[in-house]
Amino acid sequence: MKRMYMKRILSATAALLHLAACGPDQGDAVPKAASDTVQTLTSKDGKISISVHNSHFTDIIADSARHPKNVPASSLILFQHDPEARITIYAANNGPAQTDAKAYFTELQNVLQSDETQNVRVGIATDNRMNYQTDREDRQGKFNQYCIAIHEANIYTVCAYSHHAGQKELSEVLKELSLSR
């Protein structure tokens, strides 16, 4: 009887050791990214930097055919594209601020919401930033854009856009944006 009891204990112990050697059950494990790399994109004037995780952005500012419409080339201070994520980022220095931040953001919100060709969602303005997102249909399909307007001594606009990525992915790309003073 004692021998039978010892065999059961040894069998149970062996089974537990075998399970422990196999590692955690994949259903309970949280998947990890293969590697978390950070790419820092910096505007040509050094004022804006954006840290993006696991990205493959390349500078395309010299490609004037790809410049965003309604953004003068002289204002464009950052223009990057990630061909894998199919996301493009640009930053523009729109010149010196002419009003205080509250008045600027109120006017920007009014202008954005008056454009009936696109869906607009405007975030709550802070002391010097306001985010907004737009989407519209064009000949290539749904065009999503997520932007941050920055009011400092100068006015900056930083946007991420794509025909393939959704608003959540675009906002994630701009999550770690900083402005040097």
VMD Tcl script that builds the backbone (N, CA, C; Angstrom):
set m [mol new atoms 543]
animate dup $m
set s [atomselect $m all]
$s set {name element resname resid chain x y z} {
  {N N MET 1 A 0.832 -1.187 0.000}
  {CA C MET 1 A 0.000 0.000 0.000}
  {C C MET 1 A 0.879 1.254 0.000}
  {N N LYS 2 A 1.910 1.229 0.855}
  {CA C LYS 2 A 2.812 2.357 0.916}
  {C C LYS 2 A 3.537 2.536 -0.415}
  {N N ARG 3 A 3.887 1.420 -1.031}
  {CA C ARG 3 A 4.578 1.464 -2.303}
  {C C ARG 3 A 3.685 2.075 -3.398}
  {N N MET 4 A 2.413 1.709 -3.415}
  {CA C MET 4 A 1.453 2.226 -4.382}
  {C C MET 4 A 1.290 3.737 -4.198}
  {N N TYR 5 A 1.250 4.186 -2.963}
  {CA C TYR 5 A 1.112 5.597 -2.648}
  {C C TYR 5 A 2.339 6.365 -3.144}
  {N N MET 6 A 3.540 5.817 -2.941}
  {CA C MET 6 A 4.778 6.453 -3.389}
  {C C MET 6 A 4.813 6.554 -4.912}
  {N N LYS 7 A 4.327 5.534 -5.626}
  {CA C LYS 7 A 4.301 5.557 -7.089}
  {C C LYS 7 A 3.400 6.686 -7.589}
  {N N ARG 8 A 2.258 6.864 -6.934}
  {CA C ARG 8 A 1.337 7.934 -7.326}
  {C C ARG 8 A 1.979 9.305 -7.115}
  {N N ILE 9 A 2.654 9.482 -6.003}
  {CA C ILE 9 A 3.316 10.757 -5.709}
  {C C ILE 9 A 4.402 11.022 -6.732}
  {N N LEU 10 A 5.209 9.993 -7.049}
  {CA C LEU 10 A 6.280 10.152 -8.029}
  {C C LEU 10 A 5.705 10.446 -9.420}
  {N N SER 11 A 4.608 9.790 -9.774}
  {CA C SER 11 A 3.970 10.037 -11.073}
  {C C SER 11 A 3.431 11.461 -11.150}
  {N N ALA 12 A 2.780 11.900 -10.086}
  {CA C ALA 12 A 2.243 13.258 -10.047}
  {C C ALA 12 A 3.372 14.281 -10.118}
  {N N THR 13 A 4.462 14.037 -9.402}
  {CA C THR 13 A 5.612 14.936 -9.402}
  {C C THR 13 A 6.230 15.000 -10.797}
  {N N ALA 14 A 6.365 13.862 -11.443}
  {CA C ALA 14 A 6.931 13.825 -12.789}
  {C C ALA 14 A 6.047 14.600 -13.766}
  {N N ALA 15 A 4.738 14.438 -13.620}
  {CA C ALA 15 A 3.812 15.150 -14.501}
  {C C ALA 15 A 3.921 16.663 -14.291}
  {N N LEU 16 A 4.019 17.094 -13.035}
  {CA C LEU 16 A 4.156 18.519 -12.739}
  {C C LEU 16 A 5.469 19.080 -13.286}
  {N N LEU 17 A 6.551 18.318 -13.139}
  {CA C LEU 17 A 7.834 18.770 -13.659}
  {C C LEU 17 A 7.792 18.869 -15.190}
  {N N HIS 18 A 7.117 17.928 -15.831}
  {CA C HIS 18 A 6.983 17.963 -17.285}
  {C C HIS 18 A 6.208 19.209 -17.717}
  {N N LEU 19 A 5.119 19.517 -17.015}
  {CA C LEU 19 A 4.333 20.713 -17.341}
  {C C LEU 19 A 5.142 21.986 -17.125}
  {N N ALA 20 A 5.908 22.020 -16.031}
  {CA C ALA 20 A 6.720 23.199 -15.743}
  {C C ALA 20 A 7.785 23.392 -16.813}
  {N N ALA 21 A 8.337 22.315 -17.326}
  {CA C ALA 21 A 9.364 22.412 -18.362}
  {C C ALA 21 A 8.780 22.909 -19.681}
  {N N CYS 22 A 7.514 22.680 -19.910}
  {CA C CYS 22 A 6.872 23.112 -21.163}
  {C C CYS 22 A 6.600 24.606 -21.179}
  {N N GLY 23 A 6.622 25.282 -20.057}
  {CA C GLY 23 A 6.366 26.719 -20.010}
  {C C GLY 23 A 4.906 26.992 -19.753}
  {N N PRO 24 A 4.539 28.277 -19.697}
  {CA C PRO 24 A 3.152 28.643 -19.403}
  {C C PRO 24 A 2.236 28.290 -20.566}
  {N N ASP 25 A 0.986 28.090 -20.243}
  {CA C ASP 25 A -0.032 27.829 -21.247}
  {C C ASP 25 A -0.162 29.067 -22.124}
  {N N GLN 26 A -0.119 28.887 -23.442}
  {CA C GLN 26 A -0.158 30.022 -24.361}
  {C C GLN 26 A -1.461 30.810 -24.259}
  {N N GLY 27 A -2.526 30.181 -23.814}
  {CA C GLY 27 A -3.792 30.889 -23.663}
  {C C GLY 27 A -3.725 31.928 -22.557}
  {N N ASP 28 A -2.850 31.713 -21.577}
  {CA C ASP 28 A -2.718 32.633 -20.447}
  {C C ASP 28 A -1.604 33.648 -20.666}
  {N N ALA 29 A -0.714 33.372 -21.591}
  {CA C ALA 29 A 0.440 34.241 -21.788}
  {C C ALA 29 A 0.031 35.495 -22.556}
  {N N VAL 30 A 0.675 36.592 -22.204}
  {CA C VAL 30 A 0.461 37.843 -22.919}
  {C C VAL 30 A 1.518 37.914 -24.010}
  {N N PRO 31 A 1.105 38.021 -25.282}
  {CA C PRO 31 A 2.104 38.062 -26.351}
  {C C PRO 31 A 2.953 39.324 -26.253}
  {N N LYS 32 A 4.245 39.165 -26.508}
  {CA C LYS 32 A 5.160 40.298 -26.479}
  {C C LYS 32 A 5.621 40.593 -27.890}
  {N N ALA 33 A 5.892 41.848 -28.137}
  {CA C ALA 33 A 6.435 42.220 -29.434}
  {C C ALA 33 A 7.829 41.621 -29.554}
  {N N ALA 34 A 8.217 41.272 -30.763}
  {CA C ALA 34 A 9.529 40.679 -30.975}
  {C C ALA 34 A 10.615 41.609 -30.423}
  {N N SER 35 A 10.512 42.885 -30.700}
  {CA C SER 35 A 11.429 43.861 -30.116}
  {C C SER 35 A 10.738 45.213 -30.155}
  {N N ASP 36 A 10.974 45.987 -29.138}
  {CA C ASP 36 A 10.367 47.312 -29.076}
  {C C ASP 36 A 11.441 48.328 -29.414}
  {N N THR 37 A 11.467 48.749 -30.674}
  {CA C THR 37 A 12.427 49.757 -31.088}
  {C C THR 37 A 11.721 51.106 -31.124}
  {N N VAL 38 A 12.468 52.145 -30.886}
  {CA C VAL 38 A 11.912 53.494 -30.908}
  {C C VAL 38 A 12.668 54.295 -31.959}
  {N N GLN 39 A 11.917 54.898 -32.860}
  {CA C GLN 39 A 12.476 55.761 -33.886}
  {C C GLN 39 A 12.067 57.186 -33.546}
  {N N THR 40 A 13.035 58.093 -33.506}
  {CA C THR 40 A 12.730 59.492 -33.214}
  {C C THR 40 A 12.840 60.304 -34.501}
  {N N LEU 41 A 11.732 60.959 -34.831}
  {CA C LEU 41 A 11.667 61.811 -36.011}
  {C C LEU 41 A 11.813 63.254 -35.543}
  {N N THR 42 A 12.682 64.013 -36.166}
  {CA C THR 42 A 12.929 65.390 -35.746}
  {C C THR 42 A 12.735 66.319 -36.933}
  {N N SER 43 A 12.026 67.422 -36.693}
  {CA C SER 43 A 11.802 68.401 -37.758}
  {C C SER 43 A 13.121 69.049 -38.144}
  {N N LYS 44 A 13.168 69.594 -39.361}
  {CA C LYS 44 A 14.416 70.169 -39.860}
  {C C LYS 44 A 14.839 71.418 -39.086}
  {N N ASP 45 A 13.907 72.060 -38.368}
  {CA C ASP 45 A 14.278 73.207 -37.529}
  {C C ASP 45 A 14.594 72.781 -36.090}
  {N N GLY 46 A 14.467 71.485 -35.811}
  {CA C GLY 46 A 14.782 70.953 -34.485}
  {C C GLY 46 A 13.735 71.217 -33.420}
  {N N LYS 47 A 12.621 71.842 -33.779}
  {CA C LYS 47 A 11.597 72.208 -32.787}
  {C C LYS 47 A 10.690 71.041 -32.392}
  {N N ILE 48 A 10.384 70.163 -33.332}
  {CA C ILE 48 A 9.431 69.082 -33.080}
  {C C ILE 48 A 10.139 67.748 -33.164}
  {N N SER 49 A 9.875 66.891 -32.184}
  {CA C SER 49 A 10.349 65.515 -32.289}
  {C C SER 49 A 9.214 64.581 -31.892}
  {N N ILE 50 A 9.180 63.461 -32.584}
  {CA C ILE 50 A 8.145 62.458 -32.373}
  {C C ILE 50 A 8.846 61.118 -32.212}
  {N N SER 51 A 8.596 60.445 -31.103}
  {CA C SER 51 A 9.136 59.105 -30.888}
  {C C SER 51 A 8.058 58.091 -31.241}
  {N N VAL 52 A 8.391 57.184 -32.154}
  {CA C VAL 52 A 7.430 56.214 -32.652}
  {C C VAL 52 A 7.991 54.817 -32.415}
  {N N HIS 53 A 7.172 53.948 -31.860}
  {CA C HIS 53 A 7.596 52.583 -31.572}
  {C C HIS 53 A 7.414 51.674 -32.779}
  {N N ASN 54 A 8.414 50.819 -33.007}
  {CA C ASN 54 A 8.372 49.776 -34.044}
  {C C ASN 54 A 7.956 50.323 -35.405}
  {N N SER 55 A 8.640 51.354 -35.846}
  {CA C SER 55 A 8.275 51.996 -37.106}
  {C C SER 55 A 9.433 51.936 -38.096}
  {N N HIS 56 A 9.135 52.331 -39.327}
  {CA C HIS 56 A 10.121 52.327 -40.405}
  {C C HIS 56 A 9.967 53.593 -41.252}
  {N N PHE 57 A 9.897 54.743 -40.585}
  {CA C PHE 57 A 9.697 56.001 -41.297}
  {C C PHE 57 A 10.973 56.417 -42.024}
  {N N THR 58 A 10.779 56.987 -43.206}
  {CA C THR 58 A 11.884 57.556 -43.972}
  {C C THR 58 A 11.491 58.967 -44.396}
  {N N ASP 59 A 12.496 59.813 -44.524}
  {CA C ASP 59 A 12.294 61.210 -44.886}
  {C C ASP 59 A 11.926 61.310 -46.366}
  {N N ILE 60 A 10.807 61.977 -46.661}
  {CA C ILE 60 A 10.383 62.171 -48.048}
  {C C ILE 60 A 10.149 63.653 -48.349}
  {N N ILE 61 A 10.744 64.530 -47.548}
  {CA C ILE 61 A 10.496 65.967 -47.718}
  {C C ILE 61 A 10.971 66.477 -49.083}
  {N N ALA 62 A 11.957 65.832 -49.679}
  {CA C ALA 62 A 12.458 66.266 -50.984}
  {C C ALA 62 A 11.501 65.912 -52.123}
  {N N ASP 63 A 10.547 65.022 -51.878}
  {CA C ASP 63 A 9.608 64.586 -52.914}
  {C C ASP 63 A 8.407 65.533 -52.949}
  {N N SER 64 A 8.531 66.637 -53.655}
  {CA C SER 64 A 7.491 67.672 -53.662}
  {C C SER 64 A 6.170 67.185 -54.248}
  {N N ALA 65 A 6.204 66.151 -55.088}
  {CA C ALA 65 A 4.964 65.612 -55.657}
  {C C ALA 65 A 4.078 64.974 -54.586}
  {N N ARG 66 A 4.673 64.590 -53.475}
  {CA C ARG 66 A 3.915 63.937 -52.392}
  {C C ARG 66 A 3.527 64.893 -51.274}
  {N N HIS 67 A 3.939 66.151 -51.352}
  {CA C HIS 67 A 3.632 67.107 -50.283}
  {C C HIS 67 A 2.121 67.229 -50.088}
  {N N PRO 68 A 1.695 67.424 -48.841}
  {CA C PRO 68 A 0.258 67.583 -48.586}
  {C C PRO 68 A -0.271 68.846 -49.268}
  {N N LYS 69 A -1.484 68.725 -49.764}
  {CA C LYS 69 A -2.124 69.889 -50.396}
  {C C LYS 69 A -2.376 70.950 -49.333}
  {N N ASN 70 A -2.384 72.181 -49.711}
  {CA C ASN 70 A -2.661 73.319 -48.831}
  {C C ASN 70 A -1.596 73.535 -47.759}
  {N N VAL 71 A -0.412 72.920 -47.930}
  {CA C VAL 71 A 0.709 73.172 -47.022}
  {C C VAL 71 A 1.860 73.681 -47.880}
  {N N PRO 72 A 2.194 74.969 -47.772}
  {CA C PRO 72 A 3.294 75.494 -48.581}
  {C C PRO 72 A 4.604 74.759 -48.272}
  {N N ALA 73 A 5.385 74.506 -49.295}
  {CA C ALA 73 A 6.663 73.802 -49.120}
  {C C ALA 73 A 7.563 74.526 -48.115}
  {N N SER 74 A 7.492 75.841 -48.090}
  {CA C SER 74 A 8.329 76.619 -47.164}
  {C C SER 74 A 7.927 76.409 -45.694}
  {N N SER 75 A 6.690 75.963 -45.453}
  {CA C SER 75 A 6.215 75.719 -44.089}
  {C C SER 75 A 6.507 74.306 -43.602}
  {N N LEU 76 A 6.733 73.389 -44.533}
  {CA C LEU 76 A 6.916 71.974 -44.205}
  {C C LEU 76 A 8.266 71.764 -43.531}
  {N N ILE 77 A 8.249 71.289 -42.278}
  {CA C ILE 77 A 9.492 71.094 -41.532}
  {C C ILE 77 A 9.760 69.621 -41.208}
  {N N LEU 78 A 8.796 68.758 -41.497}
  {CA C LEU 78 A 8.980 67.319 -41.321}
  {C C LEU 78 A 8.004 66.623 -42.259}
  {N N PHE 79 A 8.500 65.600 -42.965}
  {CA C PHE 79 A 7.636 64.847 -43.871}
  {C C PHE 79 A 8.230 63.446 -43.976}
  {N N GLN 80 A 7.567 62.482 -43.350}
  {CA C GLN 80 A 8.080 61.115 -43.238}
  {C C GLN 80 A 6.995 60.122 -43.633}
  {N N HIS 81 A 7.423 58.985 -44.185}
  {CA C HIS 81 A 6.478 57.933 -44.583}
  {C C HIS 81 A 6.989 56.578 -44.108}
  {N N ASP 82 A 6.071 55.769 -43.579}
  {CA C ASP 82 A 6.373 54.385 -43.195}
  {C C ASP 82 A 5.659 53.481 -44.203}
  {N N PRO 83 A 6.414 52.862 -45.126}
  {CA C PRO 83 A 5.769 52.049 -46.157}
  {C C PRO 83 A 5.126 50.776 -45.611}
  {N N GLU 84 A 5.612 50.268 -44.490}
  {CA C GLU 84 A 5.020 49.060 -43.917}
  {C C GLU 84 A 3.671 49.356 -43.263}
  {N N ALA 85 A 3.603 50.418 -42.465}
  {CA C ALA 85 A 2.345 50.797 -41.815}
  {C C ALA 85 A 1.458 51.609 -42.762}
  {N N ARG 86 A 2.043 52.114 -43.838}
  {CA C ARG 86 A 1.350 52.953 -44.816}
  {C C ARG 86 A 0.761 54.195 -44.161}
  {N N ILE 87 A 1.622 54.833 -43.359}
  {CA C ILE 87 A 1.269 56.064 -42.642}
  {C C ILE 87 A 2.278 57.146 -43.022}
  {N N THR 88 A 1.779 58.358 -43.219}
  {CA C THR 88 A 2.632 59.510 -43.501}
  {C C THR 88 A 2.422 60.539 -42.394}
  {N N ILE 89 A 3.519 61.167 -42.001}
  {CA C ILE 89 A 3.489 62.210 -40.967}
  {C C ILE 89 A 4.076 63.483 -41.557}
  {N N TYR 90 A 3.439 64.611 -41.245}
  {CA C TYR 90 A 4.068 65.882 -41.605}
  {C C TYR 90 A 3.909 66.867 -40.449}
  {N N ALA 91 A 4.825 67.835 -40.428}
  {CA C ALA 91 A 4.740 68.953 -39.489}
  {C C ALA 91 A 4.971 70.221 -40.287}
  {N N ALA 92 A 4.196 71.229 -39.956}
  {CA C ALA 92 A 4.325 72.523 -40.627}
  {C C ALA 92 A 4.444 73.624 -39.583}
  {N N ASN 93 A 5.329 74.565 -39.857}
  {CA C ASN 93 A 5.452 75.767 -39.052}
  {C C ASN 93 A 4.652 76.831 -39.792}
  {N N ASN 94 A 3.509 77.203 -39.216}
  {CA C ASN 94 A 2.590 78.127 -39.876}
  {C C ASN 94 A 2.862 79.597 -39.564}
  {N N GLY 95 A 3.998 79.876 -38.940}
  {CA C GLY 95 A 4.376 81.262 -38.668}
  {C C GLY 95 A 3.976 81.725 -37.278}
  {N N PRO 96 A 4.288 82.977 -36.986}
  {CA C PRO 96 A 4.026 83.534 -35.651}
  {C C PRO 96 A 2.536 83.551 -35.305}
  {N N ALA 97 A 2.256 83.293 -34.037}
  {CA C ALA 97 A 0.876 83.350 -33.535}
  {C C ALA 97 A 0.391 84.797 -33.584}
  {N N GLN 98 A -0.833 84.976 -34.066}
  {CA C GLN 98 A -1.419 86.318 -34.180}
  {C C GLN 98 A -2.437 86.603 -33.074}
  {N N THR 99 A -2.888 85.526 -32.392}
  {CA C THR 99 A -3.877 85.663 -31.322}
  {C C THR 99 A -3.445 84.791 -30.153}
  {N N ASP 100 A -4.212 84.846 -29.071}
  {CA C ASP 100 A -3.919 83.930 -27.966}
  {C C ASP 100 A -4.408 82.524 -28.331}
  {N N ALA 101 A -4.008 81.540 -27.564}
  {CA C ALA 101 A -4.319 80.141 -27.873}
  {C C ALA 101 A -5.821 79.878 -27.894}
  {N N LYS 102 A -6.542 80.416 -26.928}
  {CA C LYS 102 A -7.989 80.154 -26.857}
  {C C LYS 102 A -8.699 80.643 -28.123}
  {N N ALA 103 A -8.381 81.845 -28.556}
  {CA C ALA 103 A -9.011 82.401 -29.761}
  {C C ALA 103 A -8.597 81.599 -30.996}
  {N N TYR 104 A -7.336 81.214 -31.061}
  {CA C TYR 104 A -6.865 80.435 -32.210}
  {C C TYR 104 A -7.591 79.095 -32.297}
  {N N PHE 105 A -7.678 78.377 -31.178}
  {CA C PHE 105 A -8.325 77.057 -31.199}
  {C C PHE 105 A -9.822 77.152 -31.480}
  {N N THR 106 A -10.467 78.214 -31.002}
  {CA C THR 106 A -11.890 78.425 -31.301}
  {C C THR 106 A -12.086 78.636 -32.796}
  {N N GLU 107 A -11.250 79.479 -33.394}
  {CA C GLU 107 A -11.341 79.737 -34.834}
  {C C GLU 107 A -11.028 78.478 -35.642}
  {N N LEU 108 A -9.995 77.740 -35.231}
  {CA C LEU 108 A -9.644 76.496 -35.933}
  {C C LEU 108 A -10.798 75.499 -35.886}
  {N N GLN 109 A -11.404 75.350 -34.723}
  {CA C GLN 109 A -12.546 74.441 -34.588}
  {C C GLN 109 A -13.693 74.868 -35.507}
  {N N ASN 110 A -13.987 76.165 -35.561}
  {CA C ASN 110 A -15.057 76.657 -36.442}
  {C C ASN 110 A -14.757 76.367 -37.906}
  {N N VAL 111 A -13.524 76.597 -38.324}
  {CA C VAL 111 A -13.140 76.345 -39.711}
  {C C VAL 111 A -13.252 74.851 -40.024}
  {N N LEU 112 A -12.747 74.014 -39.146}
  {CA C LEU 112 A -12.798 72.560 -39.373}
  {C C LEU 112 A -14.239 72.067 -39.481}
  {N N GLN 113 A -15.078 72.534 -38.578}
  {CA C GLN 113 A -16.456 72.048 -38.554}
  {C C GLN 113 A -17.325 72.633 -39.668}
  {N N SER 114 A -16.859 73.684 -40.324}
  {CA C SER 114 A -17.632 74.251 -41.430}
  {C C SER 114 A -17.396 73.496 -42.739}
  {N N ASP 115 A -16.370 72.657 -42.778}
  {CA C ASP 115 A -16.065 71.880 -43.984}
  {C C ASP 115 A -16.958 70.647 -44.026}
  {N N GLU 116 A -17.973 70.694 -44.883}
  {CA C GLU 116 A -18.946 69.606 -44.948}
  {C C GLU 116 A -18.470 68.427 -45.789}
  {N N THR 117 A -17.270 68.515 -46.367}
  {CA C THR 117 A -16.771 67.416 -47.195}
  {C C THR 117 A -16.104 66.317 -46.369}
  {N N GLN 118 A -15.980 66.531 -45.074}
  {CA C GLN 118 A -15.319 65.530 -44.231}
  {C C GLN 118 A -15.973 65.451 -42.862}
  {N N ASN 119 A -15.791 64.302 -42.220}
  {CA C ASN 119 A -16.233 64.128 -40.839}
  {C C ASN 119 A -15.120 64.653 -39.946}
  {N N VAL 120 A -15.471 65.481 -38.982}
  {CA C VAL 120 A -14.482 66.100 -38.104}
  {C C VAL 120 A -14.842 65.817 -36.655}
  {N N ARG 121 A -13.836 65.439 -35.876}
  {CA C ARG 121 A -13.976 65.301 -34.429}
  {C C ARG 121 A -12.853 66.115 -33.801}
  {N N VAL 122 A -13.232 67.067 -32.966}
  {CA C VAL 122 A -12.263 67.975 -32.349}
  {C C VAL 122 A -12.142 67.631 -30.877}
  {N N GLY 123 A -10.905 67.499 -30.415}
  {CA C GLY 123 A -10.652 67.227 -29.007}
  {C C GLY 123 A -10.708 68.493 -28.178}
  {N N ILE 124 A -10.579 68.334 -26.899}
  {CA C ILE 124 A -10.590 69.478 -25.979}
  {C C ILE 124 A -9.221 70.148 -26.027}
  {N N ALA 125 A -9.211 71.458 -26.155}
  {CA C ALA 125 A -7.962 72.216 -26.213}
  {C C ALA 125 A -7.366 72.346 -24.814}
  {N N THR 126 A -6.038 72.200 -24.745}
  {CA C THR 126 A -5.307 72.476 -23.506}
  {C C THR 126 A -4.756 73.893 -23.623}
  {N N ASP 127 A -3.803 74.236 -22.774}
  {CA C ASP 127 A -3.222 75.583 -22.833}
  {C C ASP 127 A -2.586 75.890 -24.187}
  {N N ASN 128 A -1.948 74.866 -24.796}
  {CA C ASN 128 A -1.256 75.154 -26.052}
  {C C ASN 128 A -1.441 74.094 -27.142}
  {N N ARG 129 A -2.346 73.120 -26.931}
  {CA C ARG 129 A -2.556 72.083 -27.946}
  {C C ARG 129 A -4.033 71.744 -28.101}
  {N N MET 130 A -4.359 71.345 -29.329}
  {CA C MET 130 A -5.700 70.833 -29.590}
  {C C MET 130 A -5.554 69.748 -30.662}
  {N N ASN 131 A -6.148 68.596 -30.405}
  {CA C ASN 131 A -6.104 67.555 -31.423}
  {C C ASN 131 A -7.435 67.495 -32.155}
  {N N TYR 132 A -7.365 67.026 -33.379}
  {CA C TYR 132 A -8.577 66.826 -34.165}
  {C C TYR 132 A -8.328 65.702 -35.161}
  {N N GLN 133 A -9.408 65.082 -35.570}
  {CA C GLN 133 A -9.302 64.014 -36.557}
  {C C GLN 133 A -10.360 64.205 -37.621}
  {N N THR 134 A -9.984 63.855 -38.828}
  {CA C THR 134 A -10.905 63.978 -39.948}
  {C C THR 134 A -10.879 62.685 -40.748}
  {N N ASP 135 A -11.977 62.420 -41.401}
  {CA C ASP 135 A -11.995 61.355 -42.392}
  {C C ASP 135 A -12.958 61.747 -43.494}
  {N N ARG 136 A -12.612 61.311 -44.690}
  {CA C ARG 136 A -13.440 61.611 -45.852}
  {C C ARG 136 A -13.184 60.553 -46.907}
  {N N GLU 137 A -14.089 60.461 -47.818}
  {CA C GLU 137 A -13.923 59.553 -48.952}
  {C C GLU 137 A -13.266 60.308 -50.097}
  {N N ASP 138 A -12.315 59.679 -50.756}
  {CA C ASP 138 A -11.752 60.234 -51.980}
  {C C ASP 138 A -11.597 59.105 -52.991}
  {N N ARG 139 A -10.933 59.354 -54.090}
  {CA C ARG 139 A -10.858 58.345 -55.151}
  {C C ARG 139 A -10.104 57.083 -54.736}
  {N N GLN 140 A -9.309 57.149 -53.660}
  {CA C GLN 140 A -8.573 55.978 -53.183}
  {C C GLN 140 A -9.282 55.270 -52.023}
  {N N GLY 141 A -10.416 55.792 -51.593}
  {CA C GLY 141 A -11.136 55.193 -50.471}
  {C C GLY 141 A -11.215 56.144 -49.299}
  {N N LYS 142 A -11.290 55.587 -48.104}
  {CA C LYS 142 A -11.400 56.408 -46.900}
  {C C LYS 142 A -10.027 56.964 -46.519}
  {N N PHE 143 A -9.974 58.274 -46.348}
  {CA C PHE 143 A -8.748 58.978 -45.988}
  {C C PHE 143 A -8.879 59.447 -44.549}
  {N N ASN 144 A -8.031 58.914 -43.654}
  {CA C ASN 144 A -8.047 59.285 -42.239}
  {C C ASN 144 A -6.878 60.204 -41.938}
  {N N GLN 145 A -7.131 61.179 -41.071}
  {CA C GLN 145 A -6.080 62.099 -40.661}
  {C C GLN 145 A -6.276 62.444 -39.185}
  {N N TYR 146 A -5.168 62.399 -38.424}
  {CA C TYR 146 A -5.183 62.775 -37.017}
  {C C TYR 146 A -4.140 63.876 -36.860}
  {N N CYS 147 A -4.534 65.013 -36.296}
  {CA C CYS 147 A -3.633 66.167 -36.209}
  {C C CYS 147 A -3.582 66.740 -34.794}
  {N N ILE 148 A -2.479 67.410 -34.535}
  {CA C ILE 148 A -2.314 68.171 -33.300}
  {C C ILE 148 A -1.901 69.585 -33.705}
  {N N ALA 149 A -2.692 70.562 -33.301}
  {CA C ALA 149 A -2.365 71.966 -33.519}
  {C C ALA 149 A -1.674 72.461 -32.251}
  {N N ILE 150 A -0.556 73.137 -32.431}
  {CA C ILE 150 A 0.237 73.620 -31.293}
  {C C ILE 150 A 0.362 75.131 -31.393}
  {N N HIS 151 A 0.015 75.816 -30.290}
  {CA C HIS 151 A 0.094 77.276 -30.231}
  {C C HIS 151 A 1.208 77.648 -29.268}
  {N N GLU 152 A 2.290 78.144 -29.813}
  {CA C GLU 152 A 3.424 78.654 -29.032}
  {C C GLU 152 A 3.714 80.047 -29.596}
  {N N ALA 153 A 4.967 80.459 -29.611}
  {CA C ALA 153 A 5.315 81.713 -30.285}
  {C C ALA 153 A 4.931 81.596 -31.756}
  {N N ASN 154 A 5.085 80.387 -32.319}
  {CA C ASN 154 A 4.634 80.080 -33.670}
  {C C ASN 154 A 3.502 79.059 -33.579}
  {N N ILE 155 A 2.765 78.931 -34.655}
  {CA C ILE 155 A 1.700 77.931 -34.754}
  {C C ILE 155 A 2.248 76.741 -35.536}
  {N N TYR 156 A 2.095 75.546 -34.981}
  {CA C TYR 156 A 2.541 74.321 -35.643}
  {C C TYR 156 A 1.342 73.402 -35.855}
  {N N THR 157 A 1.379 72.675 -36.959}
  {CA C THR 157 A 0.403 71.631 -37.218}
  {C C THR 157 A 1.189 70.352 -37.475}
  {N N VAL 158 A 0.840 69.290 -36.742}
  {CA C VAL 158 A 1.488 67.989 -36.921}
  {C C VAL 158 A 0.383 66.981 -37.197}
  {N N CYS 159 A 0.494 66.269 -38.327}
  {CA C CYS 159 A -0.562 65.339 -38.730}
  {C C CYS 159 A 0.015 63.991 -39.152}
  {N N ALA 160 A -0.761 62.954 -38.887}
  {CA C ALA 160 A -0.489 61.613 -39.418}
  {C C ALA 160 A -1.700 61.253 -40.260}
  {N N TYR 161 A -1.463 60.719 -41.458}
  {CA C TYR 161 A -2.593 60.366 -42.311}
  {C C TYR 161 A -2.341 59.073 -43.067}
  {N N SER 162 A -3.453 58.466 -43.508}
  {CA C SER 162 A -3.363 57.188 -44.199}
  {C C SER 162 A -4.693 56.823 -44.843}
  {N N HIS 163 A -4.616 56.065 -45.901}
  {CA C HIS 163 A -5.807 55.441 -46.483}
  {C C HIS 163 A -6.018 54.051 -45.891}
  {N N HIS 164 A -5.061 53.559 -45.114}
  {CA C HIS 164 A -5.106 52.179 -44.635}
  {C C HIS 164 A -5.186 52.052 -43.121}
  {N N ALA 165 A -4.582 52.972 -42.399}
  {CA C ALA 165 A -4.594 52.927 -40.934}
  {C C ALA 165 A -5.807 53.683 -40.406}
  {N N GLY 166 A -6.328 53.212 -39.283}
  {CA C GLY 166 A -7.468 53.872 -38.645}
  {C C GLY 166 A -7.026 54.994 -37.726}
  {N N GLN 167 A -8.002 55.682 -37.159}
  {CA C GLN 167 A -7.715 56.826 -36.284}
  {C C GLN 167 A -6.896 56.421 -35.058}
  {N N LYS 168 A -7.170 55.258 -34.509}
  {CA C LYS 168 A -6.426 54.809 -33.318}
  {C C LYS 168 A -4.939 54.658 -33.630}
  {N N GLU 169 A -4.626 54.026 -34.760}
  {CA C GLU 169 A -3.220 53.858 -35.140}
  {C C GLU 169 A -2.554 55.203 -35.406}
  {N N LEU 170 A -3.284 56.113 -36.032}
  {CA C LEU 170 A -2.718 57.435 -36.321}
  {C C LEU 170 A -2.451 58.218 -35.043}
  {N N SER 171 A -3.369 58.148 -34.086}
  {CA C SER 171 A -3.153 58.871 -32.826}
  {C C SER 171 A -1.983 58.268 -32.046}
  {N N GLU 172 A -1.810 56.951 -32.139}
  {CA C GLU 172 A -0.680 56.286 -31.460}
  {C C GLU 172 A 0.657 56.780 -32.003}
  {N N VAL 173 A 0.723 57.015 -33.308}
  {CA C VAL 173 A 1.961 57.475 -33.935}
  {C C VAL 173 A 2.385 58.837 -33.376}
  {N N LEU 174 A 1.419 59.683 -33.057}
  {CA C LEU 174 A 1.732 61.026 -32.562}
  {C C LEU 174 A 1.684 61.139 -31.041}
  {N N LYS 175 A 1.544 60.011 -30.373}
  {CA C LYS 175 A 1.391 60.011 -28.915}
  {C C LYS 175 A 2.577 60.634 -28.191}
  {N N GLU 176 A 3.775 60.428 -28.696}
  {CA C GLU 176 A 4.964 60.934 -28.019}
  {C C GLU 176 A 5.589 62.080 -28.814}
  {N N LEU 177 A 4.826 63.159 -28.937}
  {CA C LEU 177 A 5.274 64.352 -29.656}
  {C C LEU 177 A 5.764 65.370 -28.643}
  {N N SER 178 A 6.910 65.959 -28.914}
  {CA C SER 178 A 7.405 67.012 -28.016}
  {C C SER 178 A 7.883 68.205 -28.834}
  {N N LEU 179 A 7.804 69.356 -28.198}
  {CA C LEU 179 A 8.192 70.620 -28.834}
  {C C LEU 179 A 9.276 71.256 -27.969}
  {N N SER 180 A 10.435 71.533 -28.580}
  {CA C SER 180 A 11.484 72.207 -27.813}
  {C C SER 180 A 11.209 73.700 -27.827}
  {N N ARG 181 A 11.524 74.338 -26.754}
  {CA C ARG 181 A 11.247 75.782 -26.636}
  {C C ARG 181 A 12.476 76.596 -26.851}
}
mol reanalyze $m
mol bondsrecalc $m
mol representation Tube
mol addrep $m
